Amino acid sequence: MTDQHYPIEWRSLIRDVPGFPRAGVVFKDITPLLGDPDGLAACVAELVEPFEDQGVELVAAPEARGFVIGGMAADRLGAGFVPLRKPGKLPRPTLGADYELEYGAERLEMHADAVAAGARVLIVDDVLATGGTAAASAQLVIHGGGEVVGFSFIVELAFLDGRRQLGNARVESALRIE
């Protein structure tokens, strides 16, 4: 669904970059989308629309591209924002979750007090691939005491079956690539 207030078809602003970050990978580059105000606004409107009536109190998003989309989603939903960072980037006590990517292992952290007990949290990111980053994000929210309302992604690489790592959670993707 494209918001009628935004005339641009924002999906055309996502470009493929073959061979990045390694041979055999086709990277979905959203920087043209980020540089287009109308396209970006239309994309964020579409990402949050399924969750507008779900009582979202916080939006959590992993760095770096997730910060841009997640911050805008939080603003549109009238919610707070929780940054999920790489190790060593947060100044106070943290919770952490390790996970696997298509091309290596990583870790996410959030402040231990970032999510209030029972807070309803939407997790937003640019791409759902194998599901490792999203699953680690959910682990942090749950460990922090929150409830994951769902996940919203700009692009889902469905052929990598990342949804299987997210259990029964609601997963919305604006652009699904089979």
Contacts in CASP RR format, 6 or more apart in sequence:
PFRMAT RR
TARGET T0000
AUTHOR 0000-0000-0000
METHOD contacts of the structure
MODEL  1
MTDQHYPIEWRSLIRDVPGFPRAGVVFKDITPLLGDPDGLAACVAELVEP
FEDQGVELVAAPEARGFVIGGMAADRLGAGFVPLRKPGKLPRPTLGADYE
LEYGAERLEMHADAVAAGARVLIVDDVLATGGTAAASAQLVIHGGGEVVG
FSFIVELAFLDGRRQLGNARVESALRIE
1 46 0 8 1.000
1 49 0 8 1.000
2 9 0 8 1.000
2 10 0 8 1.000
2 42 0 8 1.000
2 46 0 8 1.000
3 41 0 8 1.000
3 42 0 8 1.000
3 45 0 8 1.000
3 46 0 8 1.000
3 49 0 8 1.000
5 45 0 8 1.000
6 38 0 8 1.000
6 39 0 8 1.000
6 41 0 8 1.000
6 42 0 8 1.000
6 45 0 8 1.000
7 38 0 8 1.000
8 36 0 8 1.000
8 38 0 8 1.000
8 39 0 8 1.000
8 42 0 8 1.000
10 33 0 8 1.000
10 36 0 8 1.000
10 38 0 8 1.000
10 39 0 8 1.000
10 40 0 8 1.000
10 42 0 8 1.000
10 43 0 8 1.000
10 46 0 8 1.000
11 174 0 8 1.000
11 175 0 8 1.000
13 30 0 8 1.000
13 32 0 8 1.000
13 33 0 8 1.000
13 35 0 8 1.000
13 36 0 8 1.000
13 39 0 8 1.000
14 28 0 8 1.000
14 29 0 8 1.000
14 30 0 8 1.000
14 32 0 8 1.000
14 33 0 8 1.000
14 154 0 8 1.000
14 155 0 8 1.000
14 175 0 8 1.000
15 28 0 8 1.000
15 29 0 8 1.000
15 32 0 8 1.000
16 26 0 8 1.000
16 27 0 8 1.000
16 28 0 8 1.000
16 29 0 8 1.000
17 26 0 8 1.000
17 27 0 8 1.000
17 28 0 8 1.000
17 29 0 8 1.000
18 24 0 8 1.000
18 25 0 8 1.000
18 26 0 8 1.000
18 27 0 8 1.000
19 25 0 8 1.000
19 26 0 8 1.000
19 27 0 8 1.000
20 27 0 8 1.000
21 27 0 8 1.000
21 103 0 8 1.000
22 103 0 8 1.000
25 102 0 8 1.000
25 103 0 8 1.000
28 126 0 8 1.000
28 127 0 8 1.000
28 155 0 8 1.000
28 157 0 8 1.000
30 65 0 8 1.000
30 126 0 8 1.000
30 154 0 8 1.000
30 155 0 8 1.000
33 39 0 8 1.000
33 40 0 8 1.000
33 43 0 8 1.000
33 154 0 8 1.000
34 40 0 8 1.000
34 65 0 8 1.000
34 68 0 8 1.000
40 72 0 8 1.000
43 69 0 8 1.000
43 154 0 8 1.000
43 174 0 8 1.000
44 69 0 8 1.000
44 72 0 8 1.000
44 73 0 8 1.000
44 76 0 8 1.000
45 76 0 8 1.000
46 174 0 8 1.000
47 69 0 8 1.000
47 73 0 8 1.000
47 124 0 8 1.000
47 152 0 8 1.000
47 153 0 8 1.000
47 154 0 8 1.000
47 172 0 8 1.000
47 174 0 8 1.000
48 73 0 8 1.000
48 76 0 8 1.000
48 77 0 8 1.000
48 122 0 8 1.000
48 152 0 8 1.000
50 152 0 8 1.000
50 170 0 8 1.000
50 172 0 8 1.000
51 77 0 8 1.000
51 122 0 8 1.000
51 149 0 8 1.000
51 150 0 8 1.000
51 152 0 8 1.000
51 172 0 8 1.000
52 77 0 8 1.000
54 120 0 8 1.000
54 122 0 8 1.000
54 149 0 8 1.000
55 120 0 8 1.000
55 149 0 8 1.000
56 77 0 8 1.000
56 79 0 8 1.000
56 120 0 8 1.000
56 121 0 8 1.000
56 122 0 8 1.000
56 149 0 8 1.000
57 79 0 8 1.000
57 80 0 8 1.000
57 116 0 8 1.000
57 119 0 8 1.000
57 120 0 8 1.000
57 121 0 8 1.000
58 74 0 8 1.000
58 79 0 8 1.000
58 80 0 8 1.000
58 81 0 8 1.000
58 82 0 8 1.000
58 115 0 8 1.000
58 119 0 8 1.000
58 120 0 8 1.000
58 121 0 8 1.000
58 122 0 8 1.000
59 70 0 8 1.000
59 71 0 8 1.000
59 73 0 8 1.000
59 74 0 8 1.000
59 77 0 8 1.000
59 79 0 8 1.000
59 80 0 8 1.000
59 81 0 8 1.000
59 82 0 8 1.000
59 121 0 8 1.000
59 122 0 8 1.000
59 123 0 8 1.000
59 124 0 8 1.000
60 81 0 8 1.000
60 82 0 8 1.000
60 83 0 8 1.000
60 84 0 8 1.000
60 110 0 8 1.000
60 114 0 8 1.000
60 115 0 8 1.000
60 121 0 8 1.000
60 122 0 8 1.000
60 123 0 8 1.000
60 124 0 8 1.000
60 137 0 8 1.000
60 140 0 8 1.000
60 141 0 8 1.000
61 67 0 8 1.000
61 69 0 8 1.000
61 70 0 8 1.000
61 71 0 8 1.000
61 73 0 8 1.000
61 81 0 8 1.000
61 82 0 8 1.000
61 83 0 8 1.000
61 84 0 8 1.000
61 123 0 8 1.000
61 124 0 8 1.000
61 125 0 8 1.000
61 137 0 8 1.000
62 84 0 8 1.000
62 85 0 8 1.000
62 108 0 8 1.000
62 125 0 8 1.000
62 133 0 8 1.000
62 136 0 8 1.000
62 137 0 8 1.000
63 83 0 8 1.000
63 84 0 8 1.000
63 85 0 8 1.000
63 86 0 8 1.000
63 89 0 8 1.000
65 125 0 8 1.000
65 126 0 8 1.000
66 124 0 8 1.000
66 125 0 8 1.000
66 126 0 8 1.000
67 83 0 8 1.000
69 124 0 8 1.000
69 125 0 8 1.000
69 126 0 8 1.000
69 154 0 8 1.000
70 81 0 8 1.000
70 124 0 8 1.000
71 81 0 8 1.000
71 124 0 8 1.000
73 79 0 8 1.000
73 122 0 8 1.000
73 124 0 8 1.000
73 152 0 8 1.000
74 80 0 8 1.000
74 81 0 8 1.000
77 122 0 8 1.000
79 122 0 8 1.000
82 110 0 8 1.000
82 111 0 8 1.000
82 114 0 8 1.000
82 115 0 8 1.000
82 121 0 8 1.000
82 141 0 8 1.000
83 90 0 8 1.000
83 110 0 8 1.000
84 108 0 8 1.000
84 109 0 8 1.000
84 110 0 8 1.000
84 136 0 8 1.000
84 137 0 8 1.000
84 140 0 8 1.000
85 108 0 8 1.000
85 109 0 8 1.000
85 110 0 8 1.000
86 106 0 8 1.000
86 107 0 8 1.000
86 108 0 8 1.000
86 109 0 8 1.000
87 107 0 8 1.000
87 109 0 8 1.000
88 94 0 8 1.000
88 109 0 8 1.000
89 109 0 8 1.000
90 109 0 8 1.000
90 110 0 8 1.000
90 111 0 8 1.000
92 111 0 8 1.000
92 112 0 8 1.000
92 113 0 8 1.000
93 111 0 8 1.000
93 112 0 8 1.000
93 113 0 8 1.000
94 109 0 8 1.000
94 110 0 8 1.000
94 111 0 8 1.000
94 112 0 8 1.000
95 109 0 8 1.000
95 110 0 8 1.000
95 111 0 8 1.000
95 112 0 8 1.000
95 140 0 8 1.000
95 143 0 8 1.000
95 144 0 8 1.000
96 107 0 8 1.000
96 108 0 8 1.000
96 109 0 8 1.000
96 110 0 8 1.000
96 139 0 8 1.000
96 140 0 8 1.000
96 143 0 8 1.000
97 107 0 8 1.000
97 108 0 8 1.000
97 109 0 8 1.000
97 136 0 8 1.000
97 137 0 8 1.000
97 139 0 8 1.000
97 140 0 8 1.000
97 143 0 8 1.000
98 105 0 8 1.000
98 106 0 8 1.000
98 107 0 8 1.000
98 136 0 8 1.000
99 105 0 8 1.000
99 106 0 8 1.000
99 107 0 8 1.000
99 108 0 8 1.000
99 132 0 8 1.000
99 133 0 8 1.000
99 135 0 8 1.000
99 136 0 8 1.000
100 106 0 8 1.000
100 130 0 8 1.000
100 132 0 8 1.000
101 129 0 8 1.000
101 130 0 8 1.000
101 132 0 8 1.000
101 133 0 8 1.000
102 129 0 8 1.000
102 130 0 8 1.000
102 160 0 8 1.000
106 133 0 8 1.000
106 136 0 8 1.000
107 136 0 8 1.000
108 133 0 8 1.000
108 136 0 8 1.000
108 137 0 8 1.000
108 140 0 8 1.000
109 140 0 8 1.000
110 140 0 8 1.000
110 144 0 8 1.000
112 144 0 8 1.000
114 144 0 8 1.000
115 121 0 8 1.000
115 140 0 8 1.000
115 141 0 8 1.000
115 144 0 8 1.000
115 145 0 8 1.000
115 146 0 8 1.000
116 145 0 8 1.000
116 146 0 8 1.000
117 144 0 8 1.000
117 145 0 8 1.000
117 146 0 8 1.000
118 145 0 8 1.000
118 146 0 8 1.000
118 147 0 8 1.000
119 145 0 8 1.000
119 146 0 8 1.000
119 147 0 8 1.000
120 146 0 8 1.000
120 147 0 8 1.000
120 149 0 8 1.000
121 141 0 8 1.000
121 146 0 8 1.000
121 147 0 8 1.000
121 148 0 8 1.000
121 149 0 8 1.000
122 148 0 8 1.000
122 149 0 8 1.000
122 150 0 8 1.000
122 151 0 8 1.000
122 152 0 8 1.000
123 134 0 8 1.000
123 137 0 8 1.000
123 138 0 8 1.000
123 141 0 8 1.000
123 148 0 8 1.000
123 150 0 8 1.000
123 151 0 8 1.000
123 152 0 8 1.000
124 151 0 8 1.000
124 152 0 8 1.000
124 153 0 8 1.000
125 133 0 8 1.000
125 134 0 8 1.000
125 137 0 8 1.000
125 151 0 8 1.000
125 153 0 8 1.000
125 154 0 8 1.000
126 153 0 8 1.000
126 154 0 8 1.000
126 155 0 8 1.000
127 153 0 8 1.000
127 154 0 8 1.000
127 155 0 8 1.000
127 156 0 8 1.000
127 157 0 8 1.000
128 134 0 8 1.000
128 151 0 8 1.000
128 153 0 8 1.000
128 155 0 8 1.000
128 156 0 8 1.000
128 157 0 8 1.000
128 162 0 8 1.000
128 163 0 8 1.000
128 171 0 8 1.000
128 173 0 8 1.000
129 157 0 8 1.000
129 160 0 8 1.000
129 162 0 8 1.000
130 160 0 8 1.000
130 161 0 8 1.000
130 162 0 8 1.000
130 165 0 8 1.000
131 160 0 8 1.000
131 162 0 8 1.000
131 163 0 8 1.000
131 165 0 8 1.000
131 166 0 8 1.000
132 162 0 8 1.000
132 165 0 8 1.000
134 151 0 8 1.000
134 153 0 8 1.000
134 162 0 8 1.000
134 165 0 8 1.000
134 166 0 8 1.000
135 165 0 8 1.000
135 166 0 8 1.000
138 148 0 8 1.000
138 151 0 8 1.000
138 166 0 8 1.000
138 169 0 8 1.000
141 147 0 8 1.000
141 148 0 8 1.000
142 148 0 8 1.000
148 169 0 8 1.000
149 170 0 8 1.000
150 169 0 8 1.000
150 170 0 8 1.000
150 171 0 8 1.000
150 172 0 8 1.000
151 166 0 8 1.000
151 169 0 8 1.000
151 170 0 8 1.000
151 171 0 8 1.000
151 172 0 8 1.000
152 172 0 8 1.000
152 173 0 8 1.000
152 174 0 8 1.000
153 171 0 8 1.000
153 172 0 8 1.000
153 173 0 8 1.000
153 174 0 8 1.000
154 173 0 8 1.000
154 174 0 8 1.000
154 175 0 8 1.000
155 173 0 8 1.000
155 174 0 8 1.000
155 175 0 8 1.000
155 176 0 8 1.000
155 177 0 8 1.000
156 162 0 8 1.000
156 163 0 8 1.000
156 171 0 8 1.000
156 173 0 8 1.000
156 175 0 8 1.000
156 176 0 8 1.000
156 177 0 8 1.000
157 177 0 8 1.000
158 173 0 8 1.000
158 176 0 8 1.000
158 177 0 8 1.000
158 178 0 8 1.000
159 177 0 8 1.000
159 178 0 8 1.000
163 171 0 8 1.000
END
